[in-house]
């Protein structure tokens, strides 16, 4: 692989916004990244500071980070499946924010149907996306494959296809993979070539915009969605390395969303990012069984 695209979820804070996100990425040794344009758990958003955006682009150019490899994730609480105008209106605003930032990929959890039927939930997602997506927008909505927790929609490529086929502008849709979600939804990560083949047959070629790289605390098909640090879960380091270095994903940003690490196993009050160390493992292709200990020593 000529150019490994590896990064992580990084913060987007009021004081530095996109510039701070780039600086954090560089501190981990990454060359791509994912942000929420505010807190992941809510929809409160600050206006975009264009001066900070300009400085961020200058730093990205200097350090060879392509803005096309920067991904934005919508908040977890946005749920198009319930048919709410709130979700539609927020996502319209978020698309506008992406275009202000000059970024083009917005990852979205399709939604949960809760007290509705799955068919009603899917129809609501379609209606919502058709209200959000315009013909001339530069932003792609990236539907994420889900683990199947509760009443989540999008736990198979066929379900994602059901949504895409009903859209007015399907050309504005991509998909986002997540290794933990795939495993927990029932896909066999050890046979990743078959997963790629299914995506190409069901959804189409060149549809993967990004992939979240996470190990899983759960067995295949558990439908639980609990991420684990690389090599410390049920997916295994070698299987994850095979995915990260897969020839068909060379131009796709790989984004770590693995758990933060506490200074000791008893205390959960202070948590620290593992990404600097996990990215090093990925670049060397060498699993470090002492990873968590080294992270604790580094931040202690």
N, C-alpha and C positions, 0 to 999 in steps of 0.2 A: 504494500500500500504506500503510494507516494506521499500522501499527506493525511495523516491521522487527524480527524476532527473529533476532539474530545474536550469536554467542559462540564459544567455543572449548573445547578440552580444557584444563582447569586442574588444578592439583595438589590433593591431599587429604592433608595431612601431619599427623603425630601431634600436633604442638604446637597447631595451630589448627583442624584438621579442616575442617568445612563453612564455618566463618567465614572461614578463609584462602582457601577456594575462591571465596567471594563477593567478597572484597577483591581477589583477583587478576583476577577477571572485570571488576570496575569499573575497574581500572587499564588494561585493554585497551579500554575503551569498550563492553563487551558488556552485554547484558541477558538472556542465557541462558547456560548452560554445561553441560559434561559432565565427570564425574569418574570415576575408579576409586576405590573405597573403600580402596585400598591400592596397591601397585605393580602396574602392568599385566602384568608378567611372572611374578608368582607369586600365591599365595593366602594369604600371611601377612596377617592383619588385626588391627587394634587395636580394643578395645571402643569403642563410640560414647560420646562425652562429651556428655551432654544439655545441659549448661550452654553449651558451644560451639555446639551446634545451636540453642539458644534465641537466642543472640546473633546467629547467622547469619540466623535468620528475622526478627529485629528490623531488621537491616541490609537484608535483601531488601525488607521492607515500606517502609522509608524511601527506598529507591532504585528502587522499582517493578519489582523482579524477581519474577516469579511462580514459586513452587516447582514448579508444573506444567510449567514450561519448563526444569527441571533434569533432566538425564539421567545415569544411571549406566551404565557399561560393565563387563561381566564381563571377567575376565582372559583374555588370549589363549590360555593353556594349557588352559583348560577345554574339554574335548572330549566332548560327549555321544554323538557318533557311534561311539566305540569301546566303548560299553556299560559304562563304569566307574562303580562306586558312588561313587568319589571326586568325580567331576564333579557327580553328583546331590546328594550331601550338601553340597558347597560351595555350590551354587546355592540349595539350601533355606536355608542360613545367610545367603546374600546377599539373598534376598528378605526375610528377617527384618530384616536391617540396613537395607534400603530403607524398610521400614515404621517402623523406629525413627527414621529420618531424615525421615520424612514425604514421601518421594519415590516416584514411581509408575512410572517407566520404566526397565527394565533391558535394555540392548542386549546381544545374545548372538550370537556367530558360531555358526551351526548346528553346525559340526564337520567333521572330515575322516575319511573311512572307512579310509584307510591300507591295511591288508592285507585288509580285508573287501571285499565287493561294495558298490556304491552303495546297493542296495536294503536290505542289512543295516544300513548306516550310517543310512539314513533311519528304519528301524524302531527302531534304538537311540535316535535323537533323540526319536522319538514316545514310546517307553517312558519315557525319562528325563523328558521334560516332563510326562508324565502322573503321574509320581511327585512332581514338584516343585510343580506348580500345584494350588492348592486353590480350591474354589468361592468362598470368602469373602475371598480375598486381594485387596488393593487394587492390588498391583503388576501391571503388564503386562509380559510378556516380549516384547521387540522383536527379531524375527529379522532379522539384517542380510543384505542381498544381498551376495554375495561375488564376487571377481574370477575365481575358478576356478583358483587356484594349487594345484598338486599334486592332491590328491584332495578338495578342498573341496566341500561340499554347500551348495546354496543359491545357485547361479550364475544362476538364472532364477526368475521369479515362479511358473512352473509347479512347480518343485521346492519352493519355499516353500509353495505351495498343497497339495502332496502331504503335507507335514508337518501343516499346519493342519487339513486335513480329517479326520485320524485322531485328533485330540486330544479328550479328554473335555470340556475347557472351552475351546473355541476363542475364546470371547469375551474371554479373558484374553491374547490374542495381538495384537500390532501388528507392523509392519515398520519397519526402519530402512534408508533409502537411503544410498548413498555414491557420489558422482559419479565418483570414480576407479574404484571397483569396477564400476559400471555400464558405463563405457567399456571397461575391461579384460575384462569378461565378454562384450562384443560389442554392447552397446546404443549407439545413436547419440544422444549427448548433444545434438547440434544439433537433433534432433527430439524435444524433451522432452515435448511434448504427446502424442506417440504412446506414450511410456513411461507417462505418467499414465493414458492411456486403457487400456493393457494392464493396469496394476495394478488399475484399477477393474473391468475385465471379468473378470480372472482371480482376484483376491483379494477385491476389494470396495472400496467407497468409505469414506473416512475411516479408512483403515488405516495411513496413514503417521504415525508418532509423532515421528520426527526425521529429519534428513538431514545426513550428513557432507559438508562442502564441501571438496573437494580437487581440484587439478589432477592430471594424470597424466603421468609420464615416458614412458608407453608408448602405442603405437598401439592403436586400437580392436580388441578381440578378442584381445589379447596374453596374457591370463590371468597377469599378473605381479604386479599390486598394488604399484606403487611411486608413492607420493604425490609431488606437486610443489607449489611455491608458486603462488598464484593468478596466472594469466596467463603463467606461465613453462613450461607443459607443452603437451600436445597437445589439451587441451580448449578452451583459449582463454578469455580474460577475459569477453568478451561473452556467450558461451554460459553461463558460470557465473553471471553477473549475471542473465540471463534466468531461470535456475532459482531463484536466491535471491529474486527479486521475482515469482515466479509466483503468480498469483492464488489457485490452489488450495493453496498452501503458506503462506498468510499466518499461520496459527495454529501452524505447525510450526517448532520450534527448528532453526536452521541452525548447525551446529557445525563450526568449522575444526579440521582435524587435519593441517595442512600442516607440512612439515619445519621444524625449528629451523635457525637460520642460524649458521655459524661466523664468527669475526671476520675471517678471510681464507680464501681458497679452498684454501690448502695445509693449514691447521690444522683438525683436526676435534675437538680436545680440549675446547674450550669452545663450547657451542651456546646460542643465545638465541632466545626465542620471537618469531615474526613477527606475532603476532595483532593487536597495537595498530595496526600499519601496514596490515595487510590489511583490518581492519575499517574503517579510515578510507577505503581505496580502495572498499570495498563501499558505504559510506554516500554517497560522492560519485559513485559509478559511473564513476570515472576510473582507468584503469590507469596505474600509475607504473612505467616501465621501469627506474627507478633504485631500486626498492624495496629490493633486497638491499644496495645501497651505503648507503642511509639507515639501515637496521637496524644495519649494522656501525658506522656513525658514532655512532649513538645509544648503543650498548652499549660502545663503545671507551673 
